[in-house]
Amino acid sequence: MLLIGVTVRVINKHKIPENTPIIFVSNHQSISDIPPIGWYFRKYNPKFVSKIELGKGVPSVSFNLKNGGAALIDRKDSKQSISELINFSKRINKNKWSAVIFPEGTRSRNGVPKSFAKNGLKVIAKFNKEGYIVPLTINNSWKIFKYGKFPLGIGNPITITTHQPIKIDSLPIDELLEKTESVIKEHIK
């Protein structure tokens, strides 16, 4: 990203709790969302929820996902997905790691957010009730690949905004997820 002049700015005006499970919930605009989240929030040991296809054939990424504690879900097999998310949620809780989930399920190729699929987030929250959800809003990363792989969006600034952490057990689950989605979407430019 640095080679093509892409800058990343993280705006965090909130104290993110430590030594407790954190669920980072974000909109998803491009593959370029993942490295900055992993880097800027590395102190919280972020583990990603990812599609199972990324667990094979992508140098470095596949190895890290398979061996680094991520959840590899098969979006076509709900039984496998739920089982994997339960095991993932228990690891997050036990190790006090953070989870990163993109509830849109796939990237928004034009910056317009898709509706959130909430089942995965519900499972993770159910097993981490003493933790926090930290909503993140990503802006402009879709512009890097708006023409496909070539030409890349050179010099495109990406902004990641961190919102107020929400204690998972502070609200009923449906209200918590609704609040998380609205906070993220209202800050997309």
N, C-alpha and C positions, 0 to 999 in steps of 0.2 A: 504494500500500500504506500509505503514511503517512497518507493521508486517512481510511482506515478503521481506523486505530489498530493496524495490524499491525507488530510489531517483529521485527527479524531479529537474531539473535545468532550470531556465528561463533566457534566454539571451535577454536583452532588452537594446539596445544602442540608442534608440530613445525616444524622448519626445512624449508621447501620449497626444493629446489635452484633455482638461477638459471642462466641462459645455457645451458639444455639443454631439450629437448622434455619437456613435462609432459603426462600424460594424466589429467585429472580424471575419475574414474568415480563416478557417483552413482546412488542410487535416484531415482525420479521420482514425485512426488506431485501436482504441479499446475503450471500455467503460471507460478505465483509462484515456482518454483524458479529460473528462469532469470535474472531481473534481479539478485538478490543474488549469484549466482555470478559473473556478469559484472562486477559492481561490486567485490566484495571481493577478487577475484583478478585485477583489471584489470592489475596489474603484470606478469602472465604472458601478456598478450595472448590471452585465451581465445577460441577459435573453436569453435562448436557444430556437432555432427552433428545434423541436423534433417531432418524429412520434407519432401519436395519441395513438398508443398502449401503450406507456409508461405512459399515463395519468391514467391508471388503473392497480391496482394489484401489484405495486412495492412499498413496504413500504418506506416512507419518500420521495422517488423520485417522485412518482405520486402526492402526496400532494403538493410538492414544485412546480412542473410543472403546476398543475391546479390552484394553488392559488398565485403563485409568478410572474405572468406576462409573462410566456413563450407562444410560439406559438405551438399549437398541430395540426399538419397537417396530413391529411389522404392522403397518397401517391397514393391511388387508385382513389381519387376523386379530380380532378384538380380544380373544382369550389369551393369546400370547402377549399382547400389549398390556393388558391389565396385570397379568402375572409378573411381567418384567417391571412394570411400574411399582408394584407392591414391594418386590425385592429391592428395587432402587430406593424407594422411600425409606425402607428399614435401614439401608446402608447410610443414607443421608442422616437419619436420626442418630444412629449408633456412633457415627464418626464426627457428628456436628459439622458436616460439610454444607455446601450450598448446592441447590439444584437450579438449573437454568432451563426454562421451558418457553417455547414459542407457541402459544395456544392457537395461533392461526393455522398451524399445521404445515404450512408451506409459505414460501416467500411471496410477498406482494411485489409484483414486477413493475408497478407504477407508483408506489408510495401510498396508494389507497388501502387502508386496512381491511382485512377480511374479518368475518365474524369469528369469534373465539369458540373453539371446541373445548368445553370445560371439563370433560371427564378425566383427562390425564391430570389436570391441576387438582381436581377433587381428590383423586387417589393420593397424590403426594401430600396434600394438606391434611388428609385424614390421619396419616401416620406421623405427622409432624405438628401436632396441635399446639405445642409449646413454642413453636418457631414463628417466623415472620414472613410475610410476603413483601417483597420490595418491587414495586412496579418500575419498569424502565421504558422510556420512549426513545426510539431511534429515529432520527431524521436524516434524510438525504443519501443513505447508503445505496438505495435502489438506482441512483443516478450513475454509479460506477459501471453497471452492466446494462444500462438502458438500451444500448445498441447491440447487445449480445456480448460476445467475448472480444470483439474488435469493432470499432475503436473503444477503448476504455474511457470512462469519464475522468480524465486527467484533472488533478487539482481540486477535486470535489471535497468540500468539508463535511464530515460526518459529526453529528452531535448526539450524544447519549445523555438523556436527562434522568436522574434518579429521583423518584418521588418518595413521599413519606412512608416509611415501613409500617405495615399493618399487622398487628398481632393476630395470628390465625384464629385463636379461640375467642376473639373479641366480638365477632359478628357471626350470625348464622351463615353457613357455607355459601348458599346461593347469593346472599347479599354481599358477602366478601368478594366473590368472583365478579359480580356485577360492578361493584365499586372499583375493583382492580382494572377491569376492562375499560370503564368510562374514564378513569384517570389517565390511562395510557393513551387512549384515542383522542381525548380532548387536547393533547399536546402535540399531536402529529401535524406538521405544517405542510 
